[in-house]
Amino acid sequence: MRIAVFATCMGDAMFPQAPRATVTLLERLGHEVFFPRQQACCGQMHINTGYFEDALPLIKNHVKTFQPILDGAWDAIVVPSGSCTGSIKHQQAMVASKLGDQKLANRAAIIAENTYDLPLLLTDFLGIEDVGAYFPHSLTYHPTCHSMRITKVGDAPERLLSRVQGATVVPLPDAEQCCGFGGTFSLKYPEVSSALVSEKARAVASTGAEFLVADDYSCLMNISGRMSRLGIATQPLHLAEVLAGTRDHPFRREPAGTTLTTRGKA
Amino acid sequence: MRPQSTTETSPLQWGETFRDGSRRMVGNDQLRANLRNATETIRSKRDARAAETQNWEELRHAGAAIKRYSLDHLADLLEELEANVTANGGIVHWARDAHEANAIAYDIVARHQVDEVVKVKSMATQEIGLNEYFADRGIQAVETDLAELIVQLGNDHPSHVVVPAIHRNRSEVRDIFTDNFEDGNRPSSDDPRELTMRARTHLREKFLNAKVAISGANSMIADTGALSVYESEGNGRMCLTLPEVLISIVGIEKVIPTWQDAEVFTELLPRSATGEPMNPYTSWWTGVTPGDGPQEFHLILLDNGRTTVLADPLGRDALACIRCGACMNICPVYRMVGGHAYNSVYPGPIGAILTPQLLGAFEDGDPSATLPFASTLCGACYDVCPVKIDIPSILVELRRRSVESGAGSGSGWGTAMKASSEVMRSGRRLGAAEALLPLGRAVADKEGRITQLPWPVSSWTKSRDVPSPPTESFRRWMSRREKAER
């Protein structure tokens, strides 16, 4: 298959390990991966904060960048983020339509139909659950809100993880509870956001797992940012990073500066 | 516990912003523990009841469809209702706002020359501040729902639409009863059974002496003129049957077409609200029946902003709400701060969309205009709503309206959003900005953590670390790979 990758702005700039692992995984499975260079941001932050006008140029750019799928240039678009996939699928066309650009809305809708969150691309589009991964560590999975409730990934991540050789999956208490990030919510209501992420961090710590895995680096950044401050040793990791490792090429920690490591209590 | 607002404006908005309210409440550990216990209990019961109901999704679908149909045909259904209530011997009044509704109710009570009335728990009367209006005119409106009584005697505000005293524990209740009950009826312990029996003794006397009762209604049936109250304690039935005069104050959105439609909500409401397959008492009344029950029945149909909300194609969906409170029980934000932080009788996710709409508040500086931002948009409220109100989408739309009316213009958010939009609108611009990211590494500690950042992310780093930027963006990694292949 020919698969275009949307790295997301966060994935591109701050957490390249997620899109990199996505590329590594898909190529290992024998697919051809494309990186349309004009891509930038889906507009989720601007839309969710109420700034539709400022989101419009971002949506235009996204549609222009991924328009070749309309002509069959690729078979699918993959996104290593549940919330950005949710924004592409449920916000871009809606915002374009509200701001009076129906042509843009129509294109955005077709692009959205062909866009997949990584776990759903694997299980539903490619029809594969065992990706041949090897990850000899314990992990706990946080099913991020937008993956669960907007992108509707269902149990795809759990099914994929259950086939990973060597991995021990420990259930996360109150897994479906929001981590409290909410984009700019965390900046507008920092006290409430901190209280929520503290609960999540304590739930993660209670599992004793070596890694906290999720399908979205935004949530991981929030939870691991709090864990780091609280001195909790569990390390954040994207689902793609777990699935990318094999016996021949096992998972290798990124150099310092790309992943938080723990330190003593603040 | 009563919120200290600087200006007591209206029960729909007490004058404080969610920001101030949430800050004040989030540090209250006792409150959080009370909320956590109570919401978790109700949630697990609700989940069990939904799971065991084989056609749960069909019921939700039916409930959603009936409410949307009713809103689309509201004017016709209300006229049909009025004709049938009148034909059944009731008297129908129309109230445009809180003041009109209170004045109509007060005139009726004053005509009967009583200084005390009994009340069935009702959000509509909370919304219009009926108790306070009556108190100012020398009439005591006695709440007969146990939790509502606790709130009233504690000089407090309700914290939830179904379980108004959710934020109180048993020892607080004992203290409130000790302060308020007559000699010989004061509790000697905080045993729930004793507390309940003391309240029962206190209320029995009120029921038997009341000449006038005031209620709301869970639904009104257009084609028969019947009204309903769903409750758990039997206090509602006492109020609805013992007094000579009954005044029901009901929001106009509560009308549904037929009896058959009501059966859907008889299944949906108790399961969603309290996790019970059926509520213990469901009372229906239709006009006046000679020799049985109240001999004078008044129905006050309340608008109070509802027709304005109805005129809005997206926001009107909030009027489909059946006040089950399920969105509050599941909301992570509500659970951290409780209902008082929202500074309105309608708290939680539904309150965050209903309150600003009822008040038409989208302007900067209006405390209600900040409510739509009081959510992480996690979407749990939409999942659990028995009538499928897409609360997250309405929240986003209301945020947009707030932004477009100039809210936040002075706060720097507009500038930040515009600036980031400039950078994020093309791969070239984002790539150029990423070239500067390694500068961020300079402020990181030796383990790669950033612990302090300037506004607007300073509030993030107060409680969280940020990883220092990577040595190479994904974009550059892809370029390097492609060059190596060539």
Interface residues (C-beta under 8 A of the other chain):
Chain A: A7 C9 G11 D12 A13 M14 F15 P16 Q17 P19 R20 V23 F35 P36 R37 Q38 Q39 A40 C41 G43 M45 H46 I47 N48 T49 G50 Y51 F52 D54 A55 P57 L58 K60 N61 T65 Q91 C145 H146 M148 R149 I150 E176 Q177 C178 G180 F181 G182 G183 T184 F185 S186 L187 K188 Y189 P190 E191 V192 S193 S194 A195 L196 V197 S198 M221 N222 S224 G225 R226 S228 R229 E254 P255 A256 G257 T258 T259 L260 T261 R263 A266
Chain B: F18 R19 S22 R23 V26 G27 R32 P332 V333 M336 V337 P372 F373 A374 S375 T376 L377 C378 G379 A380 Y382 D383 V396 R399 R400 R401 S402 V403 E404 W413 G414 M417 K418 S420 S421 M424 R425 S426 G427 R428 R429 L430 A433 E434 L437 R441 A444 E447 G448 R449 T451 P456 V457 S459 W460 K462 S463 R464 D465 V466 P467 S468 P469 P470 T471 E472 S473 F474 R475 W477 M478
